[in-house]
């Protein structure tokens, strides 16, 4: 195995700072980490001050792993784990990660597996030589969650070689000369969709997001000379798993990018789900795909998951820290420290600065921000939304009226985020008797996306996390929810006359199963189509909101004209985006020296920038696509 060996300077720093009695058998570079292998990992891990000093001096995250020589064979280690962990923990599976020396013990009840004061897990570690962690078995099994981990285990050697190459590239010496940094707008500026920003410094290039446009075939400006060749990129960072931010990342791999992709673990799993589904949707519509499933699998291999709050070096002069953005599961604000002067720039991605049914508010406890790139989806002066409570009450009243008159309620939703929130509102409303109890059909990727949510409870707000782990009270497991898992089941639903609610993708009605329900029930005056999320310019959803009464669709390959007689309505307040007041509050709380506005219709972006300048007295600007802005 060809491991990346650190420079003599790094090895000297390690030797200088570590106590002589700690035997480090190997020092290696693996991706953004400096890894110390030792036969006595507990000695080194017990003194975090040493690791902090080393990390600070080298500007690189330091990990301690057990030397492979002290680890039991996997089969022997698993037998030891199952022998020592009490039966009441109900161990389901044991996952070994050879690249990290860690073993994940999946248990229905983690408490007994950890033991009083961590006694059980410490004894397990002493006996097996691996670093054990205990994870709770997800209440809803996720096929994607399992397949991603299976793929990573099956590609261990390939992934390890890849990470060593990345580690070597990050450790290269910066070029001499004046340091500078700038951003280049490659998509998503003065518009919503195809988000892509290039962060360039004197030594490095980092691409933040690479998404599709929801209402056209437009892509980010891949032919911009600053981006080419693609293999000159040091890193790609994905803020979250919505396709307008990640939908074209596999295309980068297809056309020459060979480096890492950084995001949170939930974003990696949701992104995998969304990308594979996008391939199916495009092929079902007889359109050309820009990549195939092999590129998505390669993306999983190359993704480096980062937890919120952990700072890592991703290039010779760029450090990255992810923070909770409150938008969807795993969504992140990306904070970059640049160069020797410690200048910084943060990209908000899509963010929600309010506690929701699912998540805590976006994190404003960031280090100093010199430049903030801020979304403006609801940045206009009039884009003030109701509270979550007001929105929930309005939804209950609307649903009760439609279902009470024996109608069918169709809610177009994004598979990730809005669908889970609407499930919670419906479940609570029906449980409390505020909404008539009817079947709620989930069509599209909603159920699988919900399962992934339950696999990452640490990303949910405290109340929901607690409710999920009380299985008898888990709202996502309510018997009102019915997963639509076949074309026949969907056909039966369409033919039925009983009142029901349907949550179906896509959220902007740009395709997906929601179109089947709309086409079948558009002429029914008793039924209703309810929008609860943002509808981009040019999408069918936006046109229906505007009063479109006749729609041209394709059914079984043939064009059909559908008259719209069903009730069309919108309830604001459920969006995963911050409204105008929340955006202004976020700027007030993080206090950037400069604001660049993106991800918003031009009028809203300009309005937000003007208000930031007027209220806070800081520079605020709305770049055009393909414009470069020097930030240092």
C-alpha positions in Angstrom: 0.0 0.0 0.0 1.5 3.3 -1.1 1.0 5.7 1.9 1.6 9.4 1.7 4.7 10.2 3.7 4.8 13.7 5.4 7.6 16.1 4.9 10.7 16.1 7.1 9.3 19.3 8.8 6.1 17.6 9.8 7.9 14.5 11.1 10.3 16.7 13.1 7.3 18.6 14.7 5.7 15.3 15.7 9.0 14.0 17.2 9.5 17.3 19.1 6.0 17.6 20.6 5.3 14.0 21.5 6.6 12.5 24.7 9.5 10.0 24.2 7.5 7.2 25.9 4.8 7.3 23.2 5.8 5.0 20.4 4.5 6.2 17.1 5.0 3.5 14.5 3.9 5.5 11.5 3.0 9.1 10.5 0.9 9.4 7.4 -1.1 11.9 5.4 -4.7 10.8 4.6 -6.9 13.3 2.9 -7.1 16.4 5.2 -5.7 14.6 8.2 -2.3 13.8 9.7 -2.6 10.3 11.1 -0.5 8.9 13.9 -0.5 5.1 14.2 0.6 3.7 17.5 0.5 0.5 19.5 -0.7 2.5 22.5 -3.4 4.8 21.2 -4.9 5.3 24.6 -1.8 7.0 25.9 -1.8 9.6 23.2 -5.6 10.1 23.1 -5.6 10.7 26.9 -3.6 14.0 26.5 -5.6 16.2 24.1 -3.4 19.2 24.8 -0.5 17.5 22.8 -2.8 16.9 19.9 -4.1 20.5 19.9 -0.5 21.8 19.9 0.5 19.6 17.1 -2.6 20.5 15.1 -2.1 24.2 15.6 1.6 24.1 14.6 0.9 22.1 11.4 -2.5 23.6 10.6 -3.8 20.2 10.0 -6.3 18.0 11.9 -4.4 15.2 13.8 -6.0 11.8 14.3 -4.7 8.9 16.4 -5.3 5.3 15.2 -4.3 1.9 16.5 -1.5 0.3 14.7 -2.9 -2.5 12.5 -0.6 -5.0 14.2 -2.5 -4.7 17.5 -6.0 -5.2 16.0 -7.6 -8.5 16.1 -8.8 -10.1 12.9 -12.3 -8.8 12.1 -14.0 -12.1 12.8 -12.3 -12.5 16.1 -13.0 -8.9 17.0 -16.7 -9.3 16.3 -16.9 -12.4 18.4 -15.3 -10.5 21.3 -17.7 -7.6 20.9 -20.8 -9.8 20.9 -19.4 -11.7 23.9 -18.7 -8.6 26.0 -21.6 -6.3 25.1 -24.7 -7.2 27.2 -27.6 -8.9 25.4 -30.0 -6.1 26.3 -28.1 -3.7 24.0 -29.4 -5.9 21.1 -26.4 -5.6 18.8 -27.7 -5.6 15.2 -24.6 -5.2 13.1 -20.9 -4.6 13.4 -19.2 -2.5 10.8 -15.4 -2.4 10.5 -13.6 0.6 8.9 -10.0 -0.6 8.2 -8.9 2.8 6.9 -9.6 4.4 10.3 -9.2 1.4 12.6 -12.7 2.1 13.9 -15.5 -0.4 14.4 -19.2 0.8 14.6 -21.4 -1.3 16.9 -25.0 -0.8 15.8 -27.3 -1.4 18.8 -31.0 -1.0 19.5 -30.2 0.4 22.9 -26.7 2.0 23.0 -26.7 2.5 26.8 -25.8 -1.1 27.8 -23.2 -1.3 25.0 -21.4 1.8 26.4 -21.8 0.7 30.0 -21.7 2.8 33.2 -19.2 5.5 32.7 -18.1 3.9 29.4 -16.8 0.8 31.2 -18.1 -1.7 28.6 -16.8 0.1 25.6 -13.4 0.7 27.2 -13.0 -3.0 27.9 -14.0 -3.8 24.3 -11.4 -1.4 23.0 -8.7 -2.9 25.2 -9.5 -6.4 24.0 -9.9 -5.9 20.3 -7.4 -3.2 19.5 -9.9 -1.4 17.3 -11.5 1.9 18.3 -15.2 1.1 18.9 -18.1 3.5 18.6 -21.7 2.7 19.4 -24.5 3.9 17.1 -28.2 3.5 17.6 -30.0 1.3 15.0 -32.1 3.6 12.8 -35.8 3.3 13.6 -36.5 3.1 9.9 -34.2 1.0 7.8 -32.5 2.9 5.0 -31.4 1.1 1.9 -29.2 4.0 0.9 -27.5 4.2 4.3 -26.6 0.5 4.1 -25.5 0.6 0.4 -23.2 3.6 0.9 -21.4 1.9 3.7 -21.2 -1.4 1.9 -19.7 0.4 -1.1 -17.1 2.1 1.1 -16.0 -1.2 2.6 -15.8 -2.8 -0.8 -13.6 0.0 -2.2 -11.3 0.3 0.9 -8.0 -0.1 -1.0 -9.0 2.3 -3.8 -10.3 4.9 -1.3 -7.1 4.6 0.9 -4.9 5.2 -2.2 -7.1 8.1 -3.1 -6.8 9.7 0.3 -3.1 9.4 0.4 -2.9 11.3 -3.0 -5.1 14.0 -1.6 -3.0 14.3 1.5 0.1 14.8 -0.6 -1.5 17.4 -2.7 -2.7 19.4 0.4 0.8 19.2 1.9 2.5 20.9 -1.1 4.4 24.1 -0.4 2.7 27.3 -1.3 4.1 29.4 -4.1 6.1 32.4 -3.2 4.8 35.9 -3.9 1.9 38.1 -2.8 -1.2 36.3 -1.5 -4.6 37.0 -3.0 -8.1 35.4 -3.1 -11.2 35.9 -5.2 -14.5 34.4 -5.9 -15.9 33.7 -9.4 -19.6 33.4 -9.9 -20.3 30.3 -12.1 -24.0 29.9 -11.5 -26.8 30.9 -9.0 -26.1 34.6 -9.0 -29.1 36.9 -9.8 -31.1 33.6 -10.2 -32.1 30.5 -8.3 -30.6 27.3 -9.6 -27.3 25.9 -10.9 -25.4 27.1 -7.9 -21.6 27.1 -8.3 -18.9 29.4 -6.9 -15.2 29.1 -7.5 -12.9 30.3 -4.7 -9.4 30.9 -6.0 -6.3 31.9 -4.1 -2.7 32.3 -5.2 -2.1 28.6 -4.7 -5.5 26.8 -4.7 -8.9 26.4 -6.3 -12.1 25.2 -4.5 -15.5 24.8 -6.1 -18.5 25.4 -3.8 -21.6 23.5 -5.1 -22.4 22.4 -8.7 -26.1 22.2 -9.3 -28.8 21.9 -12.0 -31.2 24.6 -13.0 -34.8 23.6 -11.9 -36.5 25.1 -14.9 -34.1 24.7 -17.8 -31.1 22.7 -19.2 -28.7 25.5 -18.2 -25.6 24.3 -16.3 -23.0 26.2 -14.4 -20.4 27.8 -16.6 -18.2 24.8 -17.0 -16.2 26.4 -19.8 -15.1 29.4 -17.7 -11.3 29.5 -18.2 -10.7 29.9 -14.4 -12.3 26.5 -13.8 -10.4 24.5 -16.5 -8.9 22.1 -16.5 -11.1 20.4 -13.9 -8.3 18.5 -12.5 -6.7 21.8 -11.4 -9.3 22.0 -8.6 -8.1 21.2 -5.1 -11.5 20.4 -3.7 -15.3 20.5 -4.3 -17.4 21.4 -1.3 -21.2 20.7 -1.3 -23.4 22.7 1.0 -26.4 20.4 0.9 -28.1 17.7 -1.1 -30.7 19.6 -3.1 -30.1 19.1 -6.8 -29.8 22.8 -7.6 -26.6 22.6 -5.5 -25.2 19.1 -6.1 -27.0 17.8 -9.2 -24.0 18.1 -11.5 -21.1 17.1 -9.2 -20.8 13.7 -10.9 -20.3 15.5 -14.2 -17.1 17.0 -12.8 -15.8 13.5 -12.2 -16.9 12.3 -15.6 -14.9 15.1 -17.4 -11.7 15.1 -15.5 -11.9 16.1 -11.8 -10.0 13.6 -9.7 -10.0 15.2 -6.3 -12.1 15.0 -3.1 -15.7 16.2 -2.4 -16.3 17.5 1.1 -19.7 17.6 2.9 -21.4 16.2 5.9 -22.2 12.5 6.1 -25.9 13.0 5.9 -25.4 15.2 2.8 -23.3 12.4 1.2 -26.1 9.9 1.7 -28.9 12.2 0.6 -26.9 13.3 -2.3 -26.4 9.7 -3.4 -30.2 9.1 -3.2 -31.0 12.3 -5.1 -28.5 11.7 -7.9 -29.5 8.1 -8.5 -33.2 9.1 -8.6 -32.4 12.0 -11.0 -30.9 9.5 -13.4 -34.1 7.4 -13.3 -36.3 10.5 -13.8 -34.3 11.8 -16.8 -34.2 8.4 -18.5 -38.0 7.9 -17.9 -38.5 11.2 -19.8 -36.3 10.0 -22.6 -33.8 12.7 -22.0 -30.0 12.5 -22.1 -28.3 12.0 -18.8 -25.0 13.9 -18.2 -23.6 11.1 -16.1 -24.5 7.6 -15.0 -24.6 5.5 -11.8 -20.9 4.6 -12.1 -20.1 8.3 -11.6 -22.3 8.5 -8.5 -20.5 5.4 -7.0 -17.2 7.1 -7.7 -18.5 10.2 -6.0 -19.2 8.2 -2.9 -15.7 6.8 -2.9 -14.2 10.3 -3.2 -16.4 12.0 -0.6 -14.7 13.0 2.6 -17.4 13.5 5.3 -16.8 16.2 7.9 -18.8 16.8 11.1 -20.0 20.3 11.9 -17.4 22.4 13.7 -14.3 20.4 12.7 -11.6 22.5 10.9 -9.5 20.8 8.3 -7.0 21.9 5.7 -8.2 21.2 2.2 -5.5 23.0 0.2 -2.1 24.5 1.1 -3.7 27.9 2.0 -7.3 27.0 2.7 -9.0 25.6 5.8 -12.6 24.6 5.9 -15.1 24.4 8.7 -18.8 23.4 8.2 -21.6 24.7 10.4 -25.3 23.8 10.6 -27.3 25.8 8.1 -30.7 24.7 9.4 -32.0 24.2 5.8 -32.2 20.4 5.3 -30.6 17.4 7.0 -26.8 17.9 7.0 -26.9 21.3 5.3 -23.9 23.5 6.0 -22.6 27.0 6.0 -19.0 26.7 4.7 -16.4 28.8 6.4 -13.0 29.2 4.8 -9.8 30.5 6.4 -7.5 31.8 3.7 -3.8 32.2 3.5 -1.3 33.4 6.1 -3.3 36.5 7.0 -6.2 34.4 8.2 -8.7 36.2 6.1 -12.0 34.4 5.9 -15.0 33.9 3.6 -18.3 32.0 4.4 -20.8 30.7 1.9 -24.3 30.4 3.5 -25.6 27.9 0.9 -29.3 27.7 1.6 -30.0 28.5 5.2 -32.8 28.8 7.7 -32.3 31.2 10.7 -35.2 29.9 12.7 -35.9 26.7 14.6 -38.2 24.4 12.6 -40.1 21.2 13.2 -37.0 19.3 12.1 -33.9 21.4 12.8 -32.3 24.0 15.0 -31.7 27.4 13.5 -28.6 28.1 11.4 -25.4 28.5 13.5 -24.3 32.1 13.9 -21.5 31.3 16.3 -18.9 31.4 13.5 -15.3 32.8 13.7 -14.7 36.2 12.2 -16.1 36.6 8.7 -14.5 39.1 6.3 -16.8 38.2 3.4 -20.2 36.5 3.6 -21.8 35.1 0.5 -25.4 35.1 1.4 -28.5 33.5 -0.2 -31.5 35.8 -1.0 -34.3 33.4 -2.0 -36.7 35.4 0.2 -34.5 38.5 0.3 -37.1 41.0 -1.0 -38.6 43.7 1.3 -42.0 42.0 1.2 -40.6 38.4 1.6 -41.6 38.1 5.3 -43.1 34.7 6.1 -45.5 33.6 8.9 -44.1 31.7 11.8 -44.0 27.9 11.8 -46.9 27.9 14.2 -49.0 30.2 12.0 -48.2 28.2 8.9 -49.1 24.9 10.7 -52.5 26.4 11.7 -53.2 27.6 8.2 -52.3 24.2 6.8 -54.6 22.4 9.2 -57.5 24.7 8.3 -56.9 24.3 4.6 -56.5 20.5 4.8 -59.6 20.2 6.9 -61.7 22.2 4.4 -60.5 20.1 1.4 -60.8 16.7 3.1 -64.1 17.7 4.7 -65.7 18.2 1.3 -64.4 14.8 0.1 -61.6 16.2 -1.9 -58.0 14.9 -2.5 -55.2 17.1 -1.2 -51.9 17.1 -3.3 -48.8 18.7 -1.8 -45.8 18.9 -4.1 -42.7 18.6 -1.9 -39.0 18.2 -2.1 -38.1 14.7 -1.0 -35.7 16.1 1.5 -36.8 18.6 4.1 -40.3 19.8 3.3 -41.7 16.3 3.0 -40.6 15.3 6.5 -41.9 18.6 7.9 -45.3 18.1 6.2 -45.4 14.6 7.6 -44.9 15.9 11.1 -47.6 18.6 10.6 -50.1 16.0 9.2 -49.4 13.4 11.9 -49.7 15.9 14.8 -52.9 17.4 13.3 -54.6 14.1 12.8 -53.5 12.8 16.2 -54.9 15.9 17.9 -58.1 15.7 15.8 -57.5 19.1 14.0 -57.3 17.4 10.6 -59.6 14.5 9.5 -57.8 11.2 9.7 -57.3 10.0 6.1 -54.5 8.0 4.4 -51.4 10.1 3.6 -49.6 8.7 0.6 -45.9 9.2 0.2 -44.8 9.0 -3.4 -41.2 9.5 -4.7 -38.1 9.3 -2.6 -39.9 10.6 0.5 -39.9 7.4 2.6 -36.2 6.6 1.9 -35.2 10.2 2.6 -37.1 10.0 5.9 -35.3 6.8 6.8 -32.0 8.6 6.3 -33.2 11.3 8.7 -33.7 8.8 11.4 -30.1 7.5 10.8 -28.7 10.9 11.8 -30.6 11.9 15.0 -27.8 14.2 16.1 -28.7 16.6 13.2 -32.3 16.9 14.3 -33.6 19.2 17.1 -33.8 17.8 20.6 -37.5 17.3 20.8 -37.8 15.4 17.5 -34.7 13.3 18.4 -36.3 12.2 21.6 -39.6 11.5 20.0 -38.0 9.3 17.3 -36.3 7.1 19.9 -39.5 6.4 21.7 -40.6 4.0 19.0 -44.2 3.9 20.2 -44.3 7.7 19.7 -42.2 8.0 16.5 -44.3 10.3 14.2 -42.7 9.0 11.1 -44.0 5.5 11.9 -47.6 6.5 12.2 -50.1 4.2 10.4 -51.6 7.2 8.5 -48.6 7.1 6.2 -48.7 4.7 3.2 -45.6 4.3 1.0 -46.4 4.2 -2.7 -44.1 1.5 -3.9 -45.5 0.5 -7.3 -47.1 1.8 -10.4 -50.2 -0.4 -9.6 -50.6 1.2 -6.2 -50.4 4.7 -7.7 -53.0 3.7 -10.3 -55.3 2.4 -7.6 -54.9 5.7 -5.6 -55.7 7.7 -8.7 -58.8 5.7 -9.4 -60.1 5.8 -5.8 -62.7 8.4 -4.8 -62.1 8.5 -1.0 -60.5 11.7 0.4 -56.8 11.4 1.0 -53.6 13.5 1.2 -50.7 12.9 -1.1 -47.1 14.2 -0.6 -45.2 13.7 -3.9 -42.1 14.9 -5.6 -41.0 17.1 -7.3 -41.5 20.2 -5.2 -41.5 22.6 -8.1 -43.6 20.2 -10.4 -40.7 19.9 -12.8 -41.3 16.2 -13.2 -41.7 13.2 -10.9 -44.8 11.4 -9.6 -46.6 14.5 -8.5 -47.4 15.1 -12.2 -49.5 11.8 -12.3 -51.7 13.1 -9.5 -52.0 16.5 -11.0 -52.9 15.2 -14.4 -55.6 12.8 -13.0 -57.2 15.3 -10.5 -56.6 18.7 -12.1 -60.2 18.8 -13.3 -61.7 17.9 -9.9 -63.2 21.0 -8.3 -63.3 19.3 -4.9 -59.5 18.5 -4.9 -56.7 20.9 -4.3 -53.0 21.5 -5.0 -51.2 23.2 -2.2 -47.7 24.7 -2.5 -45.6 24.9 0.7 -42.2 25.6 -0.8 -40.4 28.0 -3.1 -41.3 27.8 -6.8 -38.6 29.1 -9.1 -39.2 31.3 -12.1 -40.1 29.3 -15.2 -41.3 26.2 -13.3 -44.8 24.8 -13.7 -45.3 25.4 -10.0 -44.7 29.1 -10.4 -47.0 29.3 -13.4 -49.8 27.5 -11.6 -49.4 29.9 -8.7 -49.9 32.7 -11.2 -53.3 31.4 -12.3 -52.5 29.1 -15.3 -55.8 27.4 -16.2 -54.7 25.2 -19.1 -51.6 23.0 -18.9 -49.9 21.0 -21.7 -48.4 17.7 -20.4 -47.1 14.5 -21.8 -48.9 11.2 -21.1 -47.5 7.9 -22.4 -45.4 9.8 -24.9 -48.3 11.9 -26.2 -49.0 15.6 -25.6 -52.3 16.2 -23.7 -54.0 19.4 -22.6 -55.3 19.5 -19.1 -57.8 22.0 -17.8 -57.2 23.2 -14.2 -60.3 23.3 -12.1 -58.8 22.0 -8.8 -58.2 24.6 -6.1 -54.6 26.0 -6.2 -53.2 27.6 -3.1 -50.0 28.5 -1.3 -49.1 28.5 2.4 -46.0 30.5 3.3 -44.0 29.7 6.3 -42.8 26.2 5.7 -39.8 27.2 3.5 -36.4 25.9 4.5 -35.0 29.3 3.4 -34.7 32.3 5.7 -37.1 35.1 5.0 -36.1 38.8 4.7 -36.1 39.4 8.5 -34.2 36.3 9.3 -31.5 37.1 6.7 -31.1 40.6 8.1 -30.9 39.2 11.6 -28.2 36.7 10.5 -26.1 39.5 9.1 -26.5 41.5 12.3 -25.4 38.5 14.4 -22.4 37.3 12.4 -21.2 40.9 11.5 -19.3 40.4 8.3 -17.2 43.2 6.8 -18.6 42.6 3.4 -21.6 40.7 1.9 -21.9 39.2 -1.6 -25.5 38.2 -2.4 -26.5 35.2 -4.5 -29.2 32.5 -4.9 -32.1 34.9 -5.5 -34.2 36.5 -8.2 -32.4 39.6 -9.3 -34.9 42.1 -7.7 -34.8 40.3 -4.4 -31.0 40.0 -4.3 -30.6 43.7 -5.2 -33.1 44.7 -2.5 -31.4 42.7 0.2 -28.0 44.1 -0.7 -29.3 47.7 -0.6 -30.8 47.0 2.8 -27.6 45.5 4.2 -25.6 48.6 3.0 -28.2 51.0 4.5 -28.7 49.2 7.9 -25.3 47.9 8.7 -23.0 50.3 6.7 -21.0 47.4 5.2 -20.2 46.8 1.5 -22.9 44.6 -0.1 -22.9 43.7 -3.7 -24.8 41.4 -6.1 -22.4 39.8 -8.6 -23.4 38.7 -12.1 -22.6 35.2 -13.3 -19.0 35.0 -14.6 -18.0 38.0 -12.5 -14.9 37.8 -10.3 -14.7 39.6 -7.0 -11.5 40.0 -5.1 -11.9 39.2 -1.4 -8.3 39.6 -0.4 
